[in-house]
Amino acid sequence: MALHKGTHVRAPGRGYSVNPFYGEADPVAGMAAEPPRHTLPDGPMPPHTAYQFVHDELMLDGNARLNLATFVTTWMEPQADVLLAECRDKNMIDKDEYPRTAELERRCVAMLADLWHAPDPASAVGCSTTGSSEACMLAGLALKRRWALANADRYPSRGARPNLVMGANVQVCWEKFCNFWEVEARQVPMEGERFHLDAASAAALCDENTIGVVAVLGSTFDGSYEPVADICAALDALRERTGLDVPVHVDGASGALVAPFLDTGLVWDFRLPRVASINASGHKYGLVYPGVGWALWRERAALPEELVFRVNYLGGDMPTFALNFSRPGAQVAAQYYTFLRLGREGFRAVQQNTRDVACRLAARIGELEEFRLLTRGDQLPVFAFTTADGVTAFDVFDVSRRLRERGWLVPAYSFPPDREDLSVLRIVCRNGFTHDLADLFLEDLHSLLPELRRQPGPLGRPEAVATAFHH
């Protein structure tokens, strides 16, 4: 069975209802044949009929451009669409058959190594992935294996258990990593108005079994940057006091392709010697459709060679470090196109415009007496807000529900430990979400408020609330 629940209850065995215009005259089945929903049809159907079935099923999906929950790119240029179509049949893993696609991947890694100030971009090692979730898994595996090799006298023979230090605000992929690969997740809870990891708390949780510290450049909960340089400095001081040498991985799923262009004075990347690896989502602020991510290590020594597999049964000698094998090369080609198309100045202009939209929209919402801003969109183009003190007629879940009626997808969710008492709305501004669309959103938000104020009280949190925190 599928892991997710179906959205509609249908009679068992019921087939599709067919509009006669969709079908073709068939002496056996006729024009109104009903193919089954949950079993394979007995035979084929005309391609335009199959297309119309699927097209109609998808009509009630949300409008991607109005989805203010997702970080994922929802618009690309027509030229990129052509490239994606031209490369959709290319398998990224088959570097012998598609050497030019492999070369584009290599160039993208080199560009990112240069962008993130690797000491020697030529010696930095990296790979494309299906997204930042896979990239984080690979980075975590490298951290664990490096720790295991350095502690071979204690692990696993003497029962040492590896741990990974992070804030409670990390994306769920880090919890998955710790669960799947039997690593203790040491999470620093939120406290007061501190909504992410701080340096002192990170260092305090480290011991001889710590494989690394995860610092997030752009929290999915509120868009804020964690203080990567301060965390590294605290770990430097820890090494001086105790001899413990704990590496840092920067989860830059979103911020690693924002900060280099807008926050050039912020030191967070390979300029910090303690940063061993960085990941980013090409399909977020890398401006490419899903799914492509990137994982880079500052030098070859940071990625144990034993984690890299070499295969020859596709022809040639192909090193691979990935959780899956076959995957499309189209998004890698689209990433290279985007890098060429925009360059540094183009990326700066696009990301600055996105941040400008976020800051302006946040400021306008902050002027409303019903809401209180937590962040202002001046780091990631993302901000979170909650209902103001004294608002008792409605809550953030009511606002989210009513905005959905207008087509806007704005997630409402509660914060992690120890701020479960705080529930917020979050708006993600992406390329394609313009000042004009922001004004339309504000108009809809304004129009909803009078009716929300008249409620006798909050309608209650939905039983199942999606977090929308996906790489």
SEKEBA-254359 format. One record per residue (C-alpha): residue in three letters; y, x, z. Coordinates in steps of 0.2 Angstrom, whole numbers, plus 2048, in hexadecimal, padded with zeros to 3 digits. Layout:
BEGIN
AlaYXZ;...
END
This chain:
BEGIN
Met800800800;Ala8128057FE;Leu81B80C80D;His82980180B;Lys8297EE80D;Gly82C7E37FF;Thr83C7DA7FE;His8357C97F8;Val8267BE7FC;Arg81C7B97ED;Ala80E7AE7EB;Pro7FD7B77EA;Gly7F87BA7D8;Arg8087B37D0;Gly80D7BC7C0;Tyr81E7BE7B9;Ser8277AF7B2;Val82A7B37A0;Asn8397AD796;Pro8327A8785;Phe8407B277D;Tyr8397C2784;Gly8277BF77D;Glu8207BF76C;Ala8157B2764;Asp8037B6769;Pro7F47AB764;Val7EB7AF774;Ala7F87B0782;Gly8067A777A;Met8197AA77D;Ala8187A678F;Ala80B7B2795;Glu80D7B87A7;Pro8087CA7AA;Pro8037CD7BC;Arg80E7D57C9;His8027DF7D3;Thr7F47E37C8;Leu7F47EC7B7;Pro7F57E07A8;Asp7E67DE79E;Gly7EE7E478E;Pro7FF7EB788;Met80F7E1785;Pro81D7E5778;Pro8297F377E;His8387E877E;Thr8307DB789;Ala82A7E8796;Tyr83C7EF796;Gln8437DE799;Phe8387DA7A7;Val83D7EB7B0;His84F7E97AB;Asp8507D87B3;Glu8477DD7C3;Leu8547EB7C6;Met8637E07C3;Leu8657DB7D5;Asp8657EE7DB;Gly8767F37E2;Asn8847FA7D6;Ala88280D7D9;Arg8948107D6;Leu8988047E5;Asn88B80D7F0;Leu8968157FD;Ala88681A807;Thr87E8267FC;Phe8838397FA;Val87A8397E9;Thr88383B7D9;Thr88482A7D0;Trp88E82F7C0;Met88D83D7B3;Glu8958407A2;Pro88C839792;Gln88984B78D;Ala87F84E79D;Asp87583E799;Val871845788;Leu86B855790;Leu86184C79D;Ala858842790;Glu855852785;Cys84C85A794;Arg84384C79C;Asp832852796;Lys83486479C;Asn82A8697AB;Met8348757B6;Ile82587D7BD;Asp81F8837AB;Lys82B8927A9;Asp82089979B;Glu82188A790;Tyr833887794;Pro83B898797;Arg84D893793;Thr84C8857A0;Ala8468927AD;Glu85489D7A7;Leu86188F7AB;Glu85988E7BC;Arg85B8A07BF;Arg86D8A07BA;Cys8718917C6;Val86989B7D4;Ala8748AA7CF;Met8838A07CF;Leu8808987E0;Ala87C8A97E7;Asp88D8AF7E1;Leu89689F7E7;Trp88E8A17F8;His8928B47F9;Ala8818BB7FA;Pro8838CE7FD;Asp87A8D27ED;Pro8798C27E2;Ala86D8CB7D7;Ser8618CD7E5;Ala8638BC7ED;Val8538B17EA;Gly85389E7E8;Cys84C8907DF;Ser85087E7D9;Thr8478707E3;Thr84685D7E1;Gly85485B7EE;Ser85A8627FE;Ser84C85B808;Glu8408667FF;Ala84C875800;Cys84D872813;Met83A872814;Leu83988280A;Ala84788B815;Gly83E885825;Leu82D88C81F;Ala83589D81B;Leu83D89D82D;Lys82C898835;Arg8238A582B;Arg82F8B382F;Trp82E8AF841;Ala81B8AE840;Leu81A8BF838;Ala8258C7845;Asn81B8BF853;Ala80A8C184C;Asp8048C885E;Arg8098B7866;Tyr8068AA858;Pro7FB8A1857;Ser7EF8AA862;Arg7F98A9872;Gly7FF898870;Ala81189B86C;Arg81988C864;Pro82888E857;Asn83888485A;Leu84788084F;Val85887D856;Met86387084E;Gly86F862853;Ala869850855;Asn87484C845;Val868855839;Gln86284C82A;Val85084582D;Cys848852822;Trp84A85F830;Glu84085383C;Lys83385182E;Phe83286482C;Cys82F86783F;Asn82285983F;Phe81985E82F;Trp818870833;Glu81686F846;Val82787684C;Glu82F87185C;Ala840868857;Arg84D86D864;Gln85B861861;Val86C863869;Pro87285186D;Met88384A869;Glu88F84A878;Gly8A0840879;Glu8AA843869;Arg89F852864;Phe89484B856;His88B85B851;Leu88486C856;Asp88F87885F;Ala88D88A861;Ala88A88C874;Ser87C87E874;Ala873886865;Ala87289786D;Ala86D88F87E;Leu85D887876;Cys85789786E;Asp8498A2874;Glu83B8AE86E;Asn83389F865;Thr84289985B;Ile84089B848;Gly852897844;Val86188C847;Val86687F83A;Ala87987D838;Val87E86F82D;Leu88D870821;Gly89285E820;Ser88985282C;Thr882843824;Phe888839834;Asp89A83C832;Gly89E849825;Ser8A3857831;Tyr89F86982F;Glu89587283D;Pro89D882842;Val89188E839;Ala89C89E83D;Asp89D89A850;Ile88A896850;Cys8868A7848;Ala8928B0854;Ala8898A8863;Leu8798AE85C;Asp8808BF85A;Ala8858BF86D;Leu8738B9871;Arg86C8C7868;Glu8778D3871;Arg8728CC882;Thr85F8C987F;Gly85A8D186F;Leu8558C1867;Asp85A8C1855;Val85A8AF84F;Pro85E8AB83C;Val86989C836;His865891828;Val874887821;Asp87087581C;Gly87E87480F;Ala876865806;Ser88885E803;Gly89486B80A;Ala88D87A801;Leu8958737F1;Val8A586D7F8;Ala8AB87B804;Pro8AA8897F8;Phe8B78807ED;Leu8C28777FA;Asp8C088280A;Thr8C1893804;Gly8C689A814;Leu8B789381E;Val8AA8A0821;Trp899897821;Asp88E89F814;Phe8858B0811;Arg8958B9816;Leu88D8B6827;Pro87F8C3829;Arg8758B7834;Val8748AA826;Ala8638AC81F;Ser86289D813;Ile86C88F80C;Asn86887F803;Ala8728737F9;Ser8708627F0;Gly8748647DD;His8738517DD;Lys88084F7EA;Tyr8908587E8;Gly8888637DB;Leu88C8547D0;Val87B8517C8;Tyr8708427C8;Pro8618437D4;Gly85684C7D7;Val85B85F7D8;Gly85E86A7E7;Trp86087D7EA;Ala8598897F7;Leu85F89A7F8;Trp85B8A9803;Arg8688B7805;Glu85B8C5800;Arg8498C67FC;Ala8448CB80D;Ala8498BA814;Leu83C8B280A;Pro82A8B880E;Glu8218BD7FE;Glu8118B4804;Leu8198A3803;Val81C8A67F0;Phe80D8A17E5;Arg8098A87D4;Val80089E7C7;Asn7FA8A27B6;Tyr7F18937B0;Leu80088C7A7;Gly80289D79E;Gly80C8AC7A4;Asp80E8B17B6;Met8198A47BF;Pro81E8A67D1;Thr8218967DA;Phe8288917EB;Ala82887E7EC;Leu82086F7F5;Asn81B8677E5;Phe81686E7D4;Ser81C8647C5;Arg82D85D7C4;Pro83A85A7B7;Gly8458687B0;Ala85385C7AA;Gln85D85C7BA;Val85D86F7BA;Ala86486F7A8;Ala8718627AE;Gln87686D7BD;Tyr87987C7B1;Tyr8838707A6;Thr88E86B7B5;Phe89187D7BA;Leu8968827A9;Arg8A08727A6;Leu8AB8737B6;Gly8AB8857BB;Arg8B38897CC;Glu8C48817C8;Gly8BC8717C1;Phe8B186F7D1;Arg8C08727DB;Ala8CA8647D2;Val8BB8587D3;Gln8B885B7E6;Gln8CA85B7EA;Asn8CC84A7E2;Thr8BD8437EB;Arg8C484A7FC;Asp8D58437F8;Val8CD8327F5;Ala8C4833806;Cys8D3839810;Arg8DE82B809;Leu8D181D80C;Ala8CD82381D;Ala8E0824821;Arg8E281281B;Ile8D380C825;Gly8D9815834;Glu8E980B833;Leu8DF7FB836;Glu8DF7F6848;Glu8CD7F0847;Phe8C6801844;Arg8C681384C;Leu8C3822841;Leu8B6830846;Thr8B983B838;Arg8C683B82A;Gly8BE84281A;Asp8C685281B;Gln8B685D81B;Leu8A9854811;Pro8B1846807;Val8A883A814;Phe8AF831823;Ala8A8826831;Phe8B181983B;Thr8AC80C848;Thr8B47FC84F;Ala8C37FF85A;Asp8C27FC86D;Gly8C67EA871;Val8BE7E3861;Thr8B17D7867;Ala8AF7CA859;Phe8A57D684D;Asp89D7E784C;Val89A7F483F;Phe88A7EB839;Asp8937DB836;Val8A07E582B;Ser8927ED821;Arg8897DC81E;Arg8997D4818;Leu89E7E380D;Arg88D7E2805;Glu8917D0800;Arg89F7D77F5;Gly8947E47ED;Trp8997F37F9;Leu88A7FD801;Val891804811;Pro88480981E;Ala886805830;Tyr87B80E83D;Ser87B81584E;Phe87D827853;Pro86E832859;Pro86C83886C;Asp876838877;Arg88282C86D;Glu87781E869;Asp885813870;Leu890817861;Ser88D80D851;Val897811842;Leu89B80E82F;Arg89B81D823;Ile8A381F812;Val89D82C806;Cys8AA8307F8;Arg8A28377E9;Asn8A883C7D7;Gly8AB82B7CF;Phe8B28227DE;Thr8C48227D9;His8D481D7E2;Asp8D380D7D9;Leu8C28097DF;Ala8C880E7F1;Asp8D68017EF;Leu8CA7F47EA;Phe8BF7F87F9;Leu8CE7F7805;Glu8D37E67FD;Asp8C17DF801;Leu8C17E6812;His8D27DE816;Ser8CC7CE80F;Leu8BD7CE81B;Leu8C67D182B;Pro8CD7C082E;Glu8BC7B882D;Leu8B47C5838;Arg8C27C3845;Arg8BD7B1846;Gln8AB7B484B;Pro8A67B085D;Gly89E7C185E;Pro8937CD854;Leu8857C684B;Gly8797D3851;Arg8727E3849;Pro8657E083B;Glu8537E3841;Ala8517F1834;Val8607FC831;Ala85F809823;Thr86781A828;Ala86B81F816;Phe86983181B;His85F83880D;His860848803;
END
